[in-house]
């Protein structure tokens, strides 16, 4: 079967699948008031629905699935979800993005179930600032979870951090020192203007280009991006075991190498994190015999994918609802 391709000859091998929008943290840049369920909310995708949607994408060439939330580990059947995705023919990478809440206790279990990669959010190495940013005094537990993941056999762990001016941006050197002797890929994510938190963006935004300039000045070297890697610009230093990645949505040509699609926790296809309201897929997930129709709807929708986002014009699309689409 031909791989997924849009009207700009971009091919898509990577699916980000949200399995819940519930989260137990209250990060200032995502859910500052905590998780609040919407009125009339539908149930989240069932295990069978997840199996069918992953099978459909795999049939079109998807090789990597990232399980996201909210916080995905809050699903009681999360280990079974990992097993289901990992056992899908054609899928060779199963990743998750987590706040690390349950990582210490479950890292080995998830690894045995078929999880191959982890992204853990750590926005500060200072316990007080971590508490201030996330709303939870859990840094010690999260750091212990990262160590548990490495001990469980994960070859490396990616750590996500959103740098915020006046809060944690001064910790760049501390982050670099932390990964010097650890197999950690540290991802600095540039704060995005979501439309609902314009004042936060105005007060706290740190340009990714400024961080890039500092890295290059310190001898960090750019690395090539893999076919199913994310959008990060990756840097390696001869004296560091860890690596740095910068995710800079405001940088030139950020969308040129787009290779990922998103499905929300209630079964909507999102062609872009900063895009439209989504394409309903759930009505085609009731039975295995619907796979051809599911594939056709996904392919048709992809033809409407835009060349680029419109963040520079102040159009944030769905970013006010990051938790629901696995941003």
Beta strands, then each sheet from edge to edge (+ up, - down):
strand 1: 14-18
strand 2: 64-68
strand 3: 93-98
strand 4: 117-121
strand 5: 157-162
strand 6: 184-189
strand 7: 221-223
strand 8: 233-236
strand 9: 243-247
strand 10: 260-263
strand 11: 268-270
strand 12: 279-280
sheet 1: 7+ 8- 9+ 6+ 5+ 4+ 3+ 2+ 1+ 10+ 11- 12+
end
